[in-house]
Amino acid sequence: MTIPPDLEAQILRYYHVEKWRVGTIARQLRVHHGTVARVLAQAGLPRIGPPARRSQVEPYLPFIHLTLEKFPTLTASRLFAMVRERGYRGSGDHFRHLIACYRPRPAAEAYLRLRSLPGEQGQVDWGHFGHLMIGRARRPLMAFVMVLSYSRQIFLRFFLDARMENFLRGHVGAFTAWNGCPRVLLYDNLKSAVLERHGDAIRFHPTLIAFAGHYRYEPRPVAVARGNEKGRVERAIRYVRDNFFAARKFTDLDDLNVQAETWCRGMAADRRCPGQDTLSVREAFAAEAPRLLALPDNPYPLIERVAVKAGKTPYVRFDLNDYSIPHTKVQRPLTVLADPSEVRIVDGTQVLACHRRSYDKGAQIEDAAHIQALVAHKRNARTHRGIDRLSHAAPAAPQLLKAAAARGHNLGTITAALLRLLDRYGAAALQAAIGEALRRDVPHPNAVRLALERAREQQGLPPPTALSLSEEVVRRDAPVRSHELASYDQIVQAAQPSKENCDD
């Protein structure tokens, strides 16, 4: 802690002139006694009072200095064990405190101020911004940041992972936003850029090499553990954390990226350009934009290609979720072609299925035609299909079915009732209602239905849309128009024989 010069002068005067002790000075001036001792030590004046006691560690100081000079990062606990074996009998805590004073400090390193020509260099890196919950999946929120070294123009886009496909999508987004790309891009030693490195020998990722060749720029990694060589993008990520992401509210990833694009074009572009006090980033970028490399006419293909194997069920697993395929294509190797919004499953050149991409976890994304074809092909498949659907929509459903079976209930009837509730109320509401029914130890669809209705009443929601009734139920419940009773008397009179006929 830094103290004012007048307080430091008071400490020295009371100690050397008035002969006050350290504890007295600290108590009267209301400072810590360690602060008083530090001021006296920094003054370099001879110590007043009895000579200091000889420390137990002094005979071992030559060994400690020699060891720390050879191994500067050796832990104090390991060094204490070594000194203990050589006869030291002091306390371990006190020894660690002493080692903090004797450990050699690295020499301060000076850095050159680097300047870049317009359009010459850009810097790229990922930034981790926590996680997003999408359904049952906890996805990392990764920020792709590219900054031009001359103008400090920032491009920012968020993704749900740091895979190579998203890494390249960030590049294409930056090049498109700037209508050009710099001649050199600096990378950290991340796996998306550098696969292997031995000294100056570097093996780049082949996909990145092909991408760089397509856009005609030079990929260049910085030295190991030398983040200062790409300090512009490091400062840009810190600027994004403090001035964009902090206290930011957004509904989903698309909304966050729209806000990020608006921020890059607005506030981030209007700030002062570092190193060029007379220009804003927008003005510096206007001068740099014509110097960027022109983009090729055809964009680089960015489809994610993954080899998968279909098992016995008509699904393939991709990115934590299952996607349906025709049941005639099970137990064979297939290929998944995915982009941020769509998943296609192909067998050679034949497209088997096309699904909306899900970022949930453990979800089943299905084409109804695939499942209906399998149900029609398999006998007794309908019941198992219903239980499987319930298990994925509401993980607590198997526990309720098991408890119901233990009490002798009809599982087919219960499954059908739960499926109707699933269609009416949705998976999340059904899961919560099943959990409440299990807590009440009433494993029955009626308890689940009552919990669903009670939850909607508490939330002030209207009842869900009723299901359409079958023709038989509609016919049975159709209103019947009543007739006048006099009509029945006319029928009776017409049926009775006349008196004349009776006389005859």
C-alpha positions in Angstrom: 0.0 0.0 0.0 1.4 3.4 -0.9 1.3 6.0 1.9 1.5 9.8 1.6 5.0 11.4 1.8 4.0 13.4 4.9 3.0 10.2 6.8 6.3 8.6 5.7 8.2 11.6 7.1 6.3 11.4 10.4 7.2 7.7 10.8 10.9 8.4 10.2 10.9 11.3 12.6 9.2 9.5 15.5 11.5 6.5 15.1 14.9 8.2 14.8 14.3 11.4 16.7 11.7 10.5 19.3 13.0 6.9 19.6 9.4 5.5 19.5 9.0 1.8 18.9 7.4 0.3 15.8 4.3 -0.7 17.7 3.9 2.7 19.3 4.2 4.5 15.9 1.7 2.2 14.3 -0.8 2.6 17.2 -0.5 6.4 17.3 -0.6 7.0 13.5 -3.3 4.2 13.0 -1.3 2.3 10.4 -0.3 -1.3 10.2 3.0 -2.2 12.0 4.2 -3.9 8.7 3.8 -0.6 6.9 6.0 1.1 9.6 8.6 -1.6 9.3 8.6 -1.3 5.5 9.1 2.5 5.6 12.0 2.1 8.0 13.6 -0.6 5.8 13.3 1.5 2.7 14.9 4.5 4.4 18.2 2.5 4.8 19.1 4.1 8.1 20.8 2.0 10.8 18.4 0.1 13.0 17.9 1.5 16.5 17.4 -0.9 19.4 18.7 -4.4 20.2 20.2 -6.5 17.4 17.8 -8.7 15.5 17.7 -12.3 16.4 19.4 -14.7 14.1 16.9 -16.6 12.0 16.9 -20.4 11.8 16.9 -20.2 8.0 20.2 -18.3 7.7 22.5 -21.3 7.5 20.4 -22.7 4.7 20.2 -19.5 2.6 23.1 -20.4 0.3 21.4 -23.7 -0.6 18.0 -22.0 -1.0 19.5 -19.3 -3.3 21.3 -21.9 -5.4 18.2 -24.1 -5.7 15.9 -21.2 -6.7 18.4 -19.9 -9.2 18.4 -23.3 -10.9 14.6 -24.0 -10.4 12.9 -20.6 -10.1 9.3 -22.1 -10.1 10.0 -24.8 -7.4 7.2 -24.7 -4.9 7.8 -23.6 -1.3 6.4 -26.8 0.1 8.9 -28.9 -1.9 11.8 -26.6 -1.0 10.7 -26.8 2.7 10.9 -30.7 2.5 14.4 -30.5 1.0 15.6 -28.1 3.7 13.9 -30.1 6.4 15.9 -33.2 5.3 19.1 -31.1 5.8 18.3 -30.2 9.4 15.9 -27.2 9.3 13.5 -27.2 12.3 11.5 -24.1 11.7 7.8 -23.7 11.0 6.5 -24.5 7.5 4.2 -21.4 7.3 7.1 -19.1 8.3 9.3 -20.8 5.8 6.9 -20.2 3.0 6.7 -16.5 4.0 10.5 -16.2 3.8 10.7 -18.0 0.4 8.3 -15.4 -1.0 11.0 -12.8 -0.1 14.0 -14.8 -1.4 12.4 -16.1 -4.6 14.1 -14.4 -7.6 11.8 -12.1 -9.6 11.8 -12.2 -13.4 13.4 -9.2 -15.0 10.9 -6.7 -16.5 10.7 -7.1 -20.3 10.5 -4.2 -22.7 8.4 -4.3 -25.8 8.6 -2.4 -29.1 5.6 -0.5 -30.3 4.6 -2.3 -33.5 2.9 -0.5 -36.3 1.1 -2.0 -39.3 0.4 -0.7 -42.8 -3.2 -0.3 -44.0 -4.7 -3.6 -45.2 -1.5 -5.5 -44.1 -2.5 -7.4 -41.0 -5.4 -8.7 -39.0 -5.6 -10.7 -35.7 -8.0 -13.5 -34.8 -8.9 -15.2 -31.6 -11.7 -16.9 -29.6 -13.2 -15.5 -26.4 -15.2 -17.5 -23.9 -18.3 -15.8 -22.6 -19.9 -18.4 -20.4 -22.6 -20.8 -21.3 -26.2 -20.9 -22.7 -28.9 -23.3 -21.7 -30.8 -24.6 -24.7 -33.3 -27.1 -23.5 -31.3 -29.7 -21.6 -28.0 -28.8 -23.3 -25.4 -26.5 -21.7 -23.6 -24.9 -24.7 -20.5 -22.8 -24.5 -20.9 -19.3 -25.8 -17.9 -18.5 -27.9 -17.1 -15.1 -29.4 -15.1 -15.0 -32.7 -13.2 -11.7 -32.8 -11.2 -10.4 -35.7 -9.6 -7.0 -35.6 -7.6 -5.0 -38.3 -4.3 -4.0 -36.9 -4.2 -0.6 -38.6 -7.7 0.8 -38.1 -8.7 -1.4 -35.1 -12.0 -2.2 -36.8 -13.7 -5.1 -34.9 -15.8 -8.0 -36.3 -17.7 -9.9 -33.6 -19.9 -13.0 -33.9 -21.0 -15.5 -31.3 -21.2 -19.3 -31.8 -22.2 -22.2 -29.7 -18.8 -24.0 -30.1 -15.3 -23.4 -31.4 -15.3 -26.0 -34.2 -13.4 -25.5 -37.4 -16.6 -24.8 -39.4 -17.6 -22.0 -37.1 -14.1 -20.7 -37.0 -14.1 -20.4 -40.8 -17.7 -19.0 -40.8 -16.4 -16.2 -38.6 -13.7 -15.4 -41.2 -16.2 -15.3 -44.0 -18.5 -13.1 -42.0 -15.6 -10.6 -41.3 -14.5 -10.6 -45.0 -18.0 -10.1 -46.1 -18.6 -7.2 -43.6 -15.4 -5.5 -44.7 -15.7 -6.5 -48.4 -12.0 -7.6 -48.3 -9.4 -9.4 -46.2 -6.0 -8.4 -44.9 -2.8 -9.9 -46.4 -1.7 -11.5 -43.1 -3.8 -13.0 -40.3 -2.1 -13.7 -36.9 -3.3 -16.7 -34.9 -2.7 -18.0 -31.5 -1.6 -21.6 -31.2 -5.1 -22.9 -31.2 -5.9 -26.3 -32.7 -8.0 -24.7 -35.4 -4.9 -23.2 -36.8 -1.8 -25.2 -35.7 -1.9 -28.9 -35.3 1.7 -29.4 -34.3 4.7 -27.3 -33.5 8.4 -28.1 -32.8 10.4 -24.9 -32.5 10.0 -23.0 -35.7 8.6 -26.1 -37.5 4.9 -25.6 -37.8 2.2 -27.9 -39.2 -0.9 -25.9 -40.0 -4.4 -27.4 -40.1 -5.0 -28.5 -43.7 -8.5 -27.1 -43.8 -7.2 -23.7 -42.7 -4.4 -23.9 -45.4 -7.0 -24.6 -48.1 -9.2 -21.8 -46.8 -6.3 -19.3 -46.7 -5.4 -20.3 -50.3 -8.9 -19.7 -51.4 -8.9 -16.1 -50.1 -5.2 -15.5 -50.9 -4.0 -14.4 -47.4 -1.1 -15.7 -45.3 -1.8 -17.5 -42.0 0.9 -16.7 -39.4 0.9 -18.1 -35.8 2.5 -16.1 -33.0 5.2 -17.6 -30.8 4.3 -19.9 -28.0 3.2 -18.1 -24.8 3.6 -14.7 -26.5 0.2 -13.2 -26.3 1.6 -9.7 -26.6 2.3 -10.4 -30.3 -1.4 -10.3 -30.9 -2.2 -7.7 -28.3 -4.7 -5.9 -30.6 -7.2 -8.7 -30.6 -6.6 -9.4 -26.9 -7.5 -5.8 -26.1 -10.5 -6.0 -28.5 -11.9 -9.1 -26.6 -11.5 -7.2 -23.3 -13.2 -4.2 -24.9 -16.1 -6.5 -26.0 -16.4 -7.9 -22.5 -16.5 -4.5 -20.8 -18.4 -2.3 -23.3 -20.7 -4.8 -25.1 -21.4 -8.0 -23.2 -21.5 -6.7 -19.7 -25.2 -6.6 -18.5 -26.3 -7.3 -22.0 -29.8 -8.9 -22.4 -30.7 -11.0 -25.3 -33.4 -13.6 -26.2 -31.3 -16.1 -28.2 -28.1 -16.4 -30.2 -29.5 -14.7 -33.3 -30.6 -11.7 -31.2 -27.2 -11.5 -29.6 -25.5 -11.5 -33.0 -27.8 -8.8 -34.4 -26.9 -6.6 -31.4 -23.2 -7.4 -31.9 -23.3 -6.3 -35.5 -25.1 -3.1 -34.6 -22.5 -2.4 -31.9 -19.6 -3.0 -34.3 -21.0 -0.6 -36.9 -21.9 2.0 -34.3 -20.2 2.5 -30.9 -17.2 0.4 -31.6 -16.5 2.2 -34.9 -17.0 5.7 -33.4 -14.3 5.2 -30.7 -10.9 6.9 -31.0 -8.4 4.9 -33.0 -5.5 3.8 -30.8 -2.2 5.3 -32.0 -4.0 7.8 -34.2 -5.6 10.4 -31.9 -7.0 12.5 -34.7 -9.0 9.7 -36.3 -11.9 7.5 -35.2 -11.9 3.8 -36.0 -14.5 4.5 -38.7 -12.3 7.1 -40.4 -9.2 4.9 -40.2 -11.1 2.0 -41.7 -12.4 4.1 -44.5 -8.8 4.8 -45.4 -7.8 1.1 -45.0 -10.7 -0.6 -46.8 -9.4 0.1 -50.4 -6.1 -1.6 -49.4 -7.7 -4.9 -48.5 -7.5 -7.9 -50.8 -10.4 -8.4 -53.1 -12.7 -11.4 -52.3 -13.1 -14.3 -54.8 -16.3 -14.6 -56.7 -17.2 -18.0 -55.2 -17.4 -18.3 -51.4 -15.6 -21.2 -49.6 -18.0 -24.1 -48.8 -18.6 -24.3 -45.1 -20.7 -27.5 -44.7 -19.9 -29.6 -41.7 -19.3 -33.2 -42.8 -19.4 -36.0 -40.3 -19.3 -39.8 -40.8 -21.9 -41.6 -38.7 -23.1 -45.1 -38.2 -26.8 -46.0 -38.0 -27.6 -48.6 -35.4 -30.6 -50.9 -35.0 -33.0 -48.0 -34.5 -33.8 -45.6 -37.4 -31.8 -42.7 -36.0 -28.3 -41.3 -36.3 -26.6 -39.4 -33.5 -25.2 -35.9 -34.4 -24.2 -33.2 -32.0 -25.9 -34.7 -28.9 -29.2 -35.3 -30.7 -30.9 -38.1 -32.7 -32.2 -37.6 -36.3 -34.5 -40.0 -37.9 -33.8 -41.9 -41.2 -35.8 -44.4 -43.2 -35.9 -47.8 -41.4 -34.5 -49.5 -44.6 -31.1 -47.7 -44.0 -30.3 -48.9 -40.5 -27.0 -50.6 -39.6 -24.9 -49.0 -42.3 -22.4 -46.0 -42.5 -23.9 -42.7 -43.5 -22.8 -39.1 -43.8 -24.2 -36.0 -42.0 -24.0 -32.7 -43.8 -24.8 -29.8 -41.5 -24.9 -26.1 -41.5 -26.1 -23.8 -38.6 -29.8 -24.3 -39.4 -30.2 -27.7 -41.3 -29.0 -31.3 -41.0 -29.0 -33.5 -44.1 -28.3 -37.3 -43.9 -27.0 -38.8 -47.1 -26.0 -42.2 -48.4 -23.5 -41.5 -51.1 -25.3 -39.1 -53.4 -28.8 -40.0 -52.1 -30.3 -37.6 -49.6 -32.1 -39.8 -47.0 -33.4 -37.1 -44.6 -33.4 -33.3 -44.1 -34.1 -32.0 -40.6 -34.1 -28.7 -38.8 -30.9 -28.6 -36.6 -31.4 -28.8 -32.9 -29.0 -27.5 -30.3 -30.8 -29.3 -27.4 -29.4 -32.5 -25.8 -31.0 -35.9 -26.1 -33.8 -34.7 -28.4 -35.3 -36.8 -31.2 -35.9 -34.9 -34.4 -38.1 -37.0 -36.5 -39.8 -37.1 -39.9 -43.3 -38.5 -39.3 -43.1 -40.6 -42.5 -40.0 -42.4 -41.2 -41.7 -43.5 -38.0 -45.1 -44.3 -39.6 -43.4 -46.6 -42.1 -41.6 -48.5 -39.3 -44.8 -48.8 -37.2 -46.7 -50.2 -40.2 -43.8 -52.6 -40.8 -43.5 -53.9 -37.3 -46.3 -55.6 -35.3 -46.9 -54.3 -31.7 -44.7 -51.3 -32.4 -47.3 -48.7 -31.5 -47.1 -49.3 -27.7 -43.3 -49.3 -27.6 -43.3 -46.2 -29.8 -45.5 -44.3 -27.4 -43.3 -45.2 -24.4 -40.2 -44.2 -26.3 -41.7 -40.8 -27.2 -42.8 -40.2 -23.6 -39.3 -41.1 -22.3 -37.6 -38.5 -24.5 -40.2 -35.8 -23.9 -40.5 -36.3 -20.1 -37.6 -38.3 -18.5 -39.8 -38.9 -15.4 -42.4 -40.8 -17.4 -40.7 -44.3 -17.1 -40.6 -43.9 -13.3 -44.3 -43.2 -13.2 -45.1 -46.2 -15.5 -42.9 -48.4 -13.3 -44.8 -47.3 -10.2 -48.2 -47.7 -12.0 -47.2 -51.3 -13.1 -46.3 -52.1 -9.4 -49.9 -51.2 -8.5 -51.4 -53.3 -11.3 -52.6 -50.5 -13.6 -53.0 -50.9 -17.3 -49.8 -49.5 -18.9 -51.3 -49.2 -22.3 -54.2 -47.0 -21.0 -51.8 -44.9 -19.0 -49.4 -44.4 -21.9 -52.2 -43.3 -24.2 -53.5 -40.8 -21.6 -50.0 -39.4 -21.0 -49.5 -39.0 -24.8 -52.7 -37.0 -25.0 -51.6 -34.8 -22.2 -48.2 -34.4 -24.0 -49.9 -33.2 -27.2 -52.1 -30.7 -25.2 -49.7 -29.3 -22.7 -46.2 -29.8 -24.0 -43.1 -31.7 -22.8 -41.9 -29.2 -20.1 -45.3 -28.9 -18.4 -45.8 -32.7 -18.5 -42.4 -33.3 -17.0 -43.2 -31.0 -14.1 -46.7 -32.5 -13.6 -45.3 -36.1 -13.5 -42.8 -35.0 -11.0 -45.5 -33.6 -8.8 -47.6 -36.8 -9.1 -44.6 -38.9 -8.1 -44.0 -36.7 -5.1 -47.6 -37.2 -4.0 -47.2 -41.0 -4.7 -50.1 -41.0 -7.1 -48.8 -42.6 -10.3 -51.9 -42.1 -12.4 -52.8 -39.9 -15.4 -55.6 -38.2 -13.5 -53.1 -36.9 -10.9 -50.9 -35.6 -13.8 -53.9 -34.0 -15.4 -54.9 -32.2 -12.2 -51.3 -31.0 -11.7 -51.3 -29.6 -15.2 -54.6 -27.8 -14.8 -53.6 -26.4 -11.4 -50.3 -25.1 -12.9 -52.1 -23.3 -15.7 -54.6 -21.7 -13.3 -51.7 -20.4 -11.1 -50.1 -18.9 -14.1 -53.4 -17.3 -15.2 -53.3 -19.1 -18.6 -56.5 -20.2 -20.5 -57.2 -23.9 -20.8 -55.4 -25.5 -23.8 -57.3 -26.1 -27.0 -59.5 -29.2 -26.8 -58.7 -32.2 -28.9 -61.0 -33.0 -31.8 -63.5 -35.8 -31.0 -64.0 -38.9 -33.0 -67.0 -39.3 -35.2 -68.5 -41.9 -32.9 -68.3 -39.6 -29.9 -69.7 -36.7 -31.8 -72.7 -38.9 -33.0 -73.3 -40.2 -29.5 -73.3 -36.7 -28.0 -75.4 -35.1 -30.7 -78.5 -33.1 -29.3 -81.9 -34.8 -29.8 -84.9 -32.6 -30.6 -87.9 -33.5 -28.4 -91.4 -33.8 -29.9 -94.8 -32.7 -28.6 -96.7 -35.4 -26.6 -99.8 -34.8 -28.7 -98.2 -36.5 -31.7 -97.9 -39.7 -29.7 -101.8 -39.6 -29.0 -102.4 -39.3 -32.7 -100.3 -42.4 -33.4 -102.2 -44.4 -30.8 -105.6 -43.3 -32.1 -104.7 -44.2 -35.7 -103.7 -47.7 -34.5 -107.0 -48.4 -32.6 -110.0 -50.0 -34.7 -113.2 -48.1 -35.1 -116.5 -49.0 -33.2 -118.3 -49.8 -36.5 -115.8 -52.4 -37.3 -116.1 -53.9 -33.8 -120.0 -54.1 -34.1 -119.7 -56.1 -37.3 
